[in-house]
């Protein structure tokens, strides 16, 4: 496949009259700058074009909650992450495999329409709502894979280890039983997904790593067992998202979460700490030294009142970082990058923080380039932009969009990030193949799922014994409700 772009974003800047060619596997094999259009008669004609970005942290099922967790109970003293979590559990209890596929298909189409071309799915809805295993224990994982294949988005699935309800190693709560897993279960899920990708020659767009839900949800021995067995791929973990989590970790483990990981886990470039909101200076230095990445989810972190992550170190390039949309209250990379910069402007009462820290002229350039690089690392695939050997992912900008209309080319990225609302992508390609970004054909199935979730009471959880680390990894086959 060949493309001729009036302008393309290469190595941190716009280049004019660019001819691109990808191979049959969907990777760039030819990049030429300054090619007149008449010399590329067989290439698809594009306007200004950016590489696709990786959404490095997603809980697809939480898309159904976006905008619906914003009311308080006047009888309760306050509202925070922990009260939001209880509402999230009730949503999680209502979703079966068919509903999961519908939700993820809708979400992934939304992400593609905004220029995300790959998503890292942090997946812990493993079993039926009551905790019983499906006849195929990977049923919920396959629902996410089907959604990715239907939409064309690239997917790194991260089956998640989840064993306890807290740092005291208490058994899972009834609402958490479907999350239950062991290292063997997670590693087998990963093995099956990688085998499927190889069998169907989809390694360029379908990948699998592993995730650890959080230090409060696992045993040390289990964490290390799984991490050592999966160290050849991405390993993601929620860490230090909330102050309460930090205090509980100090109480039970004697250290802050990030410091504990630095001292006890084999942290390195394949590790990605999601949020890392509450890091001290020593922890930031430790992450920079070991090469572990941080996944920042600004719109969700703002929505949940988490706080600000290690942004000074991130903006300076000392810590590798990527962006994710997590609970999907925001679903555009433009908004995530804007939120990062604006948070720091509010804190410091100054402007263009990212640009100054990165010694760049443009904050949008600094943010985009760092998110592009970090996203590639978080996915475990070659997604580092328009460069030889990288996957051929593109998002063509729409110059008729009100945010971009009439602007000079050199200002298009700046306006995409800092002029609201950010533009939708005109066309999107993943691994050299154009994907559809229209939501209208999916509207009926999405409305049906939302109606089932939000009209009527959720089903009561099935009575099951609480999961313990010694439980076997065999479940009772069950027919899920959707």
BAKOL-407816 format. One record per residue (C-alpha): residue in one letter; x, y, z. Coordinates in steps of 0.25 Angstrom, whole numbers, padded with zeros to 4 digits. Layout:
<rs>
[r a; [X; Y; Z]]
...
</rs>
This chain:
<rs>
[r x; [0000; 0000; 0000]]
[r x; [0005; 0014; -0004]]
[r x; [0001; 0027; 0002]]
[r x; [0005; 0041; -0003]]
[r x; [0003; 0052; 0008]]
[r x; [0003; 0067; 0006]]
[r x; [0010; 0067; 0020]]
[r x; [0013; 0056; 0029]]
[r x; [0018; 0056; 0044]]
[r x; [0032; 0050; 0044]]
[r x; [0043; 0050; 0055]]
[r x; [0036; 0062; 0062]]
[r x; [0032; 0071; 0051]]
[r x; [0024; 0073; 0038]]
[r x; [0030; 0069; 0025]]
[r x; [0024; 0072; 0012]]
[r x; [0021; 0063; 0000]]
[r x; [0024; 0050; 0007]]
[r x; [0022; 0037; -0001]]
[r x; [0020; 0025; 0009]]
[r x; [0019; 0010; 0006]]
[r x; [0016; -0002; 0015]]
[r x; [0019; -0016; 0013]]
[r x; [0009; -0027; 0013]]
[r x; [0010; -0029; 0028]]
[r x; [0007; -0015; 0030]]
[r x; [0020; -0008; 0034]]
[r x; [0027; 0004; 0027]]
[r x; [0037; 0000; 0017]]
[r x; [0039; 0013; 0009]]
[r x; [0038; 0027; 0013]]
[r x; [0042; 0038; 0004]]
[r x; [0041; 0053; 0006]]
[r x; [0039; 0064; -0005]]
[r x; [0033; 0055; -0015]]
[r x; [0024; 0063; -0025]]
[r x; [0010; 0057; -0026]]
[r x; [0011; 0053; -0041]]
[r x; [0023; 0044; -0037]]
[r x; [0013; 0036; -0029]]
[r x; [0001; 0033; -0038]]
[r x; [-0002; 0020; -0031]]
[r x; [-0002; 0025; -0017]]
[r x; [-0014; 0029; -0008]]
[r x; [-0015; 0044; -0007]]
[r x; [-0015; 0049; 0007]]
[r x; [-0015; 0063; 0014]]
[r x; [-0007; 0066; 0027]]
[r x; [-0005; 0053; 0034]]
[r x; [-0001; 0048; 0048]]
[r x; [0004; 0035; 0053]]
[r x; [-0007; 0027; 0061]]
[r x; [-0006; 0027; 0076]]
[r x; [-0006; 0016; 0086]]
[r x; [-0017; 0017; 0097]]
[r x; [-0009; 0010; 0108]]
[r x; [-0020; 0008; 0118]]
[r x; [-0034; 0004; 0116]]
[r x; [-0045; -0003; 0124]]
[r x; [-0055; -0004; 0113]]
[r x; [-0067; -0008; 0121]]
[r x; [-0066; 0005; 0129]]
[r x; [-0070; 0013; 0116]]
[r x; [-0084; 0010; 0120]]
[r x; [-0082; 0018; 0132]]
[r x; [-0077; 0031; 0126]]
[r x; [-0085; 0043; 0130]]
[r x; [-0094; 0034; 0139]]
[r x; [-0086; 0034; 0152]]
[r x; [-0087; 0049; 0155]]
[r x; [-0098; 0050; 0165]]
[r x; [-0097; 0049; 0180]]
[r x; [-0105; 0043; 0191]]
[r x; [-0109; 0055; 0200]]
[r x; [-0109; 0045; 0212]]
[r x; [-0094; 0041; 0210]]
[r x; [-0083; 0050; 0216]]
[r x; [-0075; 0051; 0203]]
[r x; [-0072; 0045; 0189]]
[r x; [-0058; 0040; 0185]]
[r x; [-0051; 0029; 0177]]
[r x; [-0055; 0018; 0187]]
[r x; [-0070; 0021; 0186]]
[r x; [-0069; 0022; 0171]]
[r x; [-0063; 0008; 0172]]
[r x; [-0075; 0002; 0178]]
[r x; [-0084; 0008; 0167]]
[r x; [-0074; 0002; 0157]]
[r x; [-0075; -0012; 0163]]
[r x; [-0090; -0012; 0161]]
[r x; [-0088; -0009; 0146]]
[r x; [-0078; -0020; 0145]]
[r x; [-0088; -0030; 0151]]
[r x; [-0097; -0027; 0139]]
[r x; [-0088; -0030; 0127]]
[r x; [-0087; -0043; 0120]]
[r x; [-0079; -0047; 0108]]
[r x; [-0089; -0042; 0097]]
[r x; [-0090; -0029; 0105]]
[r x; [-0075; -0028; 0106]]
[r x; [-0073; -0030; 0091]]
[r x; [-0084; -0019; 0088]]
[r x; [-0078; -0009; 0098]]
[r x; [-0063; -0011; 0093]]
[r x; [-0067; -0010; 0079]]
[r x; [-0074; 0003; 0081]]
[r x; [-0063; 0008; 0089]]
[r x; [-0052; 0004; 0080]]
[r x; [-0059; 0010; 0068]]
[r x; [-0059; 0023; 0076]]
[r x; [-0045; 0022; 0079]]
[r x; [-0041; 0020; 0065]]
[r x; [-0050; 0032; 0060]]
[r x; [-0041; 0040; 0069]]
[r x; [-0027; 0035; 0064]]
[r x; [-0024; 0024; 0074]]
[r x; [-0020; 0012; 0066]]
[r x; [-0016; 0003; 0077]]
[r x; [-0022; 0000; 0091]]
[r x; [-0016; -0007; 0103]]
[r x; [-0028; -0014; 0110]]
[r x; [-0026; -0016; 0125]]
[r x; [-0035; -0027; 0127]]
[r x; [-0040; -0034; 0139]]
[r x; [-0055; -0037; 0137]]
[r x; [-0051; -0052; 0135]]
[r x; [-0063; -0060; 0139]]
[r x; [-0078; -0060; 0141]]
[r x; [-0084; -0049; 0150]]
[r x; [-0085; -0059; 0162]]
[r x; [-0070; -0064; 0160]]
[r x; [-0073; -0077; 0153]]
[r x; [-0064; -0080; 0141]]
[r x; [-0070; -0080; 0127]]
[r x; [-0069; -0093; 0119]]
[r x; [-0057; -0087; 0112]]
[r x; [-0050; -0079; 0123]]
[r x; [-0045; -0069; 0113]]
[r x; [-0059; -0065; 0108]]
[r x; [-0058; -0051; 0113]]
[r x; [-0044; -0049; 0107]]
[r x; [-0049; -0054; 0093]]
[r x; [-0061; -0044; 0094]]
[r x; [-0050; -0033; 0094]]
[r x; [-0042; -0039; 0083]]
[r x; [-0054; -0040; 0074]]
[r x; [-0058; -0026; 0077]]
[r x; [-0043; -0022; 0072]]
[r x; [-0044; -0030; 0060]]
[r x; [-0058; -0025; 0056]]
[r x; [-0053; -0010; 0057]]
[r x; [-0039; -0012; 0052]]
[r x; [-0032; -0006; 0064]]
[r x; [-0019; -0012; 0069]]
[r x; [-0020; -0019; 0083]]
[r x; [-0011; -0022; 0094]]
[r x; [-0019; -0030; 0104]]
[r x; [-0014; -0030; 0118]]
[r x; [-0021; -0041; 0126]]
[r x; [-0020; -0037; 0141]]
[r x; [-0016; -0044; 0153]]
[r x; [-0026; -0041; 0164]]
[r x; [-0026; -0049; 0177]]
[r x; [-0030; -0041; 0190]]
[r x; [-0039; -0030; 0194]]
[r x; [-0029; -0022; 0201]]
[r x; [-0015; -0021; 0207]]
[r x; [-0019; -0030; 0219]]
[r x; [-0021; -0042; 0209]]
[r x; [-0036; -0043; 0212]]
[r x; [-0044; -0051; 0202]]
[r x; [-0050; -0045; 0190]]
[r x; [-0063; -0038; 0193]]
[r x; [-0076; -0043; 0186]]
[r x; [-0075; -0032; 0175]]
[r x; [-0061; -0036; 0172]]
[r x; [-0062; -0051; 0170]]
[r x; [-0063; -0050; 0155]]
[r x; [-0049; -0044; 0156]]
[r x; [-0042; -0056; 0163]]
[r x; [-0030; -0061; 0156]]
[r x; [-0017; -0068; 0159]]
[r x; [-0003; -0067; 0152]]
[r x; [-0006; -0080; 0144]]
[r x; [-0019; -0074; 0139]]
[r x; [-0013; -0061; 0134]]
[r x; [-0002; -0068; 0128]]
[r x; [-0010; -0078; 0121]]
[r x; [-0019; -0067; 0116]]
[r x; [-0007; -0060; 0110]]
[r x; [-0002; -0072; 0104]]
[r x; [-0015; -0075; 0097]]
[r x; [-0016; -0061; 0091]]
[r x; [-0001; -0061; 0086]]
[r x; [-0004; -0075; 0080]]
[r x; [-0017; -0069; 0073]]
[r x; [-0009; -0057; 0068]]
[r x; [0002; -0066; 0062]]
[r x; [-0008; -0076; 0056]]
[r x; [-0016; -0065; 0049]]
[r x; [-0003; -0057; 0045]]
[r x; [-0008; -0045; 0054]]
[r x; [0004; -0043; 0062]]
[r x; [0005; -0028; 0057]]
[r x; [-0008; -0024; 0062]]
[r x; [-0011; -0034; 0073]]
[r x; [-0002; -0036; 0085]]
[r x; [-0003; -0040; 0100]]
[r x; [0004; -0036; 0112]]
[r x; [0000; -0038; 0127]]
[r x; [-0005; -0028; 0138]]
[r x; [-0005; -0028; 0153]]
[r x; [-0017; -0021; 0158]]
[r x; [-0010; -0014; 0169]]
[r x; [-0001; -0018; 0181]]
[r x; [-0014; -0018; 0190]]
[r x; [-0020; -0029; 0181]]
[r x; [-0008; -0040; 0180]]
[r x; [0002; -0048; 0188]]
[r x; [0016; -0044; 0187]]
[r x; [0020; -0059; 0182]]
[r x; [0009; -0059; 0172]]
[r x; [0013; -0045; 0166]]
[r x; [0028; -0050; 0165]]
[r x; [0024; -0063; 0159]]
[r x; [0015; -0057; 0148]]
[r x; [0025; -0045; 0145]]
[r x; [0037; -0054; 0143]]
[r x; [0029; -0064; 0134]]
[r x; [0024; -0052; 0125]]
[r x; [0036; -0043; 0126]]
[r x; [0037; -0043; 0110]]
[r x; [0025; -0035; 0109]]
[r x; [0018; -0023; 0115]]
[r x; [0014; -0024; 0130]]
[r x; [0005; -0013; 0135]]
[r x; [0000; -0010; 0149]]
[r x; [-0008; 0000; 0156]]
[r x; [0001; 0007; 0166]]
[r x; [-0001; 0019; 0176]]
[r x; [-0014; 0024; 0170]]
[r x; [-0020; 0029; 0183]]
[r x; [-0014; 0034; 0196]]
[r x; [-0022; 0024; 0204]]
[r x; [-0015; 0013; 0196]]
[r x; [-0001; 0019; 0199]]
[r x; [-0005; 0019; 0214]]
[r x; [-0010; 0005; 0214]]
[r x; [0002; 0000; 0207]]
[r x; [0011; 0007; 0218]]
[r x; [0003; 0000; 0229]]
[r x; [0003; -0014; 0223]]
[r x; [0016; -0015; 0215]]
[r x; [0025; -0004; 0221]]
[r x; [0027; 0004; 0209]]
[r x; [0020; 0013; 0199]]
[r x; [0015; 0005; 0187]]
[r x; [0025; 0010; 0176]]
[r x; [0037; 0009; 0186]]
[r x; [0032; -0005; 0189]]
[r x; [0032; -0009; 0174]]
[r x; [0046; -0003; 0172]]
[r x; [0051; -0011; 0184]]
[r x; [0044; -0024; 0182]]
[r x; [0039; -0026; 0167]]
[r x; [0048; -0028; 0155]]
[r x; [0045; -0014; 0150]]
[r x; [0050; -0010; 0136]]
[r x; [0046; -0005; 0122]]
[r x; [0035; -0015; 0120]]
[r x; [0028; -0010; 0133]]
[r x; [0017; 0001; 0133]]
[r x; [0012; 0007; 0145]]
[r x; [-0002; 0012; 0143]]
[r x; [-0005; 0026; 0150]]
[r x; [0007; 0026; 0159]]
[r x; [0000; 0038; 0164]]
[r x; [0006; 0039; 0178]]
[r x; [0021; 0038; 0176]]
[r x; [0032; 0045; 0184]]
[r x; [0045; 0049; 0178]]
[r x; [0052; 0037; 0182]]
[r x; [0042; 0028; 0175]]
[r x; [0042; 0037; 0162]]
[r x; [0057; 0035; 0162]]
[r x; [0056; 0020; 0164]]
[r x; [0047; 0019; 0152]]
[r x; [0056; 0028; 0143]]
[r x; [0068; 0019; 0147]]
[r x; [0061; 0005; 0144]]
[r x; [0054; 0010; 0131]]
[r x; [0040; 0006; 0136]]
[r x; [0029; 0014; 0129]]
[r x; [0017; 0022; 0135]]
[r x; [0003; 0022; 0128]]
[r x; [-0004; 0035; 0131]]
[r x; [-0019; 0036; 0130]]
[r x; [-0022; 0051; 0132]]
[r x; [-0037; 0051; 0129]]
[r x; [-0040; 0039; 0138]]
[r x; [-0030; 0044; 0149]]
[r x; [-0037; 0057; 0149]]
[r x; [-0051; 0051; 0149]]
[r x; [-0048; 0042; 0161]]
[r x; [-0040; 0053; 0169]]
[r x; [-0027; 0045; 0168]]
[r x; [-0017; 0056; 0167]]
[r x; [-0005; 0059; 0158]]
[r x; [0005; 0049; 0154]]
[r x; [0020; 0051; 0153]]
[r x; [0019; 0061; 0142]]
[r x; [0031; 0069; 0144]]
[r x; [0040; 0057; 0142]]
[r x; [0031; 0052; 0131]]
[r x; [0031; 0065; 0123]]
[r x; [0046; 0066; 0125]]
[r x; [0047; 0052; 0118]]
[r x; [0053; 0046; 0131]]
[r x; [0042; 0036; 0132]]
[r x; [0036; 0029; 0120]]
[r x; [0021; 0031; 0119]]
[r x; [0008; 0028; 0111]]
[r x; [-0006; 0032; 0112]]
[r x; [-0019; 0024; 0114]]
[r x; [-0034; 0027; 0115]]
[r x; [-0036; 0017; 0127]]
[r x; [-0051; 0019; 0130]]
[r x; [-0054; 0026; 0117]]
[r x; [-0060; 0039; 0122]]
[r x; [-0050; 0045; 0112]]
[r x; [-0047; 0038; 0099]]
[r x; [-0038; 0047; 0091]]
[r x; [-0023; 0048; 0091]]
[r x; [-0024; 0063; 0089]]
[r x; [-0032; 0064; 0102]]
[r x; [-0023; 0055; 0110]]
[r x; [-0010; 0063; 0106]]
[r x; [-0018; 0077; 0108]]
[r x; [-0022; 0072; 0122]]
[r x; [-0007; 0069; 0126]]
[r x; [-0002; 0082; 0121]]
[r x; [-0014; 0090; 0127]]
[r x; [-0012; 0084; 0141]]
[r x; [0002; 0088; 0142]]
[r x; [-0002; 0102; 0137]]
[r x; [-0012; 0103; 0148]]
[r x; [-0002; 0098; 0158]]
[r x; [0009; 0108; 0154]]
[r x; [0001; 0120; 0148]]
[r x; [0010; 0120; 0136]]
[r x; [0009; 0114; 0122]]
[r x; [0015; 0104; 0112]]
[r x; [0021; 0096; 0123]]
[r x; [0023; 0083; 0115]]
[r x; [0031; 0091; 0104]]
[r x; [0040; 0098; 0114]]
[r x; [0043; 0085; 0121]]
[r x; [0046; 0077; 0108]]
[r x; [0054; 0089; 0102]]
[r x; [0044; 0090; 0091]]
[r x; [0037; 0102; 0084]]
[r x; [0023; 0095; 0084]]
[r x; [0016; 0088; 0096]]
[r x; [0008; 0080; 0087]]
[r x; [0020; 0075; 0080]]
[r x; [0027; 0071; 0093]]
[r x; [0014; 0064; 0098]]
[r x; [0011; 0057; 0085]]
[r x; [0025; 0052; 0083]]
[r x; [0026; 0046; 0098]]
[r x; [0012; 0040; 0097]]
[r x; [0016; 0033; 0084]]
[r x; [0029; 0027; 0089]]
[r x; [0023; 0023; 0102]]
[r x; [0011; 0017; 0096]]
[r x; [0019; 0008; 0087]]
[r x; [0027; 0003; 0099]]
[r x; [0014; 0001; 0107]]
[r x; [0008; -0008; 0095]]
[r x; [0020; -0016; 0093]]
[r x; [0019; -0014; 0078]]
[r x; [0026; -0005; 0068]]
[r x; [0017; 0007; 0068]]
[r x; [0027; 0018; 0069]]
[r x; [0021; 0027; 0058]]
[r x; [0025; 0028; 0043]]
[r x; [0038; 0022; 0043]]
[r x; [0044; 0009; 0035]]
[r x; [0040; -0004; 0042]]
[r x; [0029; 0003; 0050]]
[r x; [0014; -0001; 0048]]
[r x; [0007; 0006; 0037]]
[r x; [-0003; 0014; 0046]]
[r x; [-0008; 0027; 0041]]
[r x; [-0019; 0038; 0045]]
[r x; [-0022; 0048; 0034]]
[r x; [-0026; 0062; 0039]]
[r x; [-0038; 0068; 0034]]
[r x; [-0035; 0082; 0030]]
[r x; [-0049; 0086; 0029]]
[r x; [-0051; 0083; 0044]]
[r x; [-0054; 0097; 0051]]
[r x; [-0042; 0095; 0060]]
[r x; [-0033; 0094; 0048]]
[r x; [-0040; 0102; 0037]]
[r x; [-0030; 0112; 0031]]
[r x; [-0018; 0109; 0040]]
[r x; [-0004; 0108; 0034]]
[r x; [0002; 0094; 0034]]
[r x; [0012; 0097; 0045]]
[r x; [0001; 0100; 0055]]
[r x; [-0008; 0088; 0052]]
[r x; [-0003; 0080; 0064]]
[r x; [-0003; 0091; 0074]]
[r x; [-0018; 0094; 0070]]
[r x; [-0022; 0080; 0070]]
[r x; [-0017; 0079; 0085]]
[r x; [-0021; 0093; 0090]]
[r x; [-0033; 0097; 0082]]
[r x; [-0046; 0091; 0087]]
[r x; [-0052; 0082; 0083]]
[r x; [-0041; 0075; 0077]]
[r x; [-0043; 0070; 0062]]
[r x; [-0047; 0056; 0058]]
[r x; [-0038; 0048; 0049]]
[r x; [-0043; 0049; 0035]]
[r x; [-0038; 0035; 0031]]
[r x; [-0030; 0025; 0039]]
[r x; [-0021; 0013; 0036]]
[r x; [-0016; 0002; 0044]]
[r x; [-0005; -0007; 0039]]
[r x; [-0007; -0001; 0025]]
[r x; [-0022; -0004; 0025]]
[r x; [-0033; 0007; 0025]]
[r x; [-0043; 0005; 0037]]
[r x; [-0057; 0010; 0038]]
[r x; [-0060; 0020; 0049]]
[r x; [-0075; 0022; 0047]]
[r x; [-0083; 0019; 0060]]
[r x; [-0097; 0020; 0053]]
[r x; [-0097; 0005; 0049]]
[r x; [-0094; 0001; 0064]]
[r x; [-0105; 0010; 0070]]
[r x; [-0116; 0000; 0072]]
[r x; [-0107; -0010; 0079]]
[r x; [-0101; 0000; 0088]]
[r x; [-0115; 0006; 0092]]
[r x; [-0120; -0008; 0095]]
[r x; [-0108; -0011; 0104]]
[r x; [-0109; 0003; 0111]]
[r x; [-0124; 0000; 0113]]
[r x; [-0121; -0013; 0119]]
[r x; [-0111; -0007; 0129]]
[r x; [-0118; 0005; 0133]]
[r x; [-0133; 0002; 0133]]
[r x; [-0136; -0008; 0144]]
[r x; [-0128; -0013; 0156]]
[r x; [-0116; -0021; 0154]]
[r x; [-0116; -0036; 0156]]
[r x; [-0112; -0041; 0170]]
[r x; [-0099; -0048; 0171]]
[r x; [-0100; -0063; 0171]]
[r x; [-0096; -0069; 0185]]
[r x; [-0082; -0074; 0183]]
[r x; [-0071; -0077; 0193]]
[r x; [-0061; -0066; 0194]]
[r x; [-0048; -0068; 0186]]
[r x; [-0035; -0071; 0193]]
[r x; [-0021; -0072; 0187]]
[r x; [-0022; -0087; 0189]]
[r x; [-0034; -0089; 0181]]
[r x; [-0033; -0097; 0168]]
[r x; [-0033; -0091; 0155]]
[r x; [-0045; -0099; 0151]]
[r x; [-0059; -0093; 0150]]
[r x; [-0073; -0098; 0148]]
[r x; [-0078; -0096; 0134]]
[r x; [-0089; -0086; 0134]]
[r x; [-0098; -0079; 0123]]
[r x; [-0096; -0064; 0125]]
[r x; [-0106; -0054; 0125]]
[r x; [-0104; -0041; 0117]]
</rs>
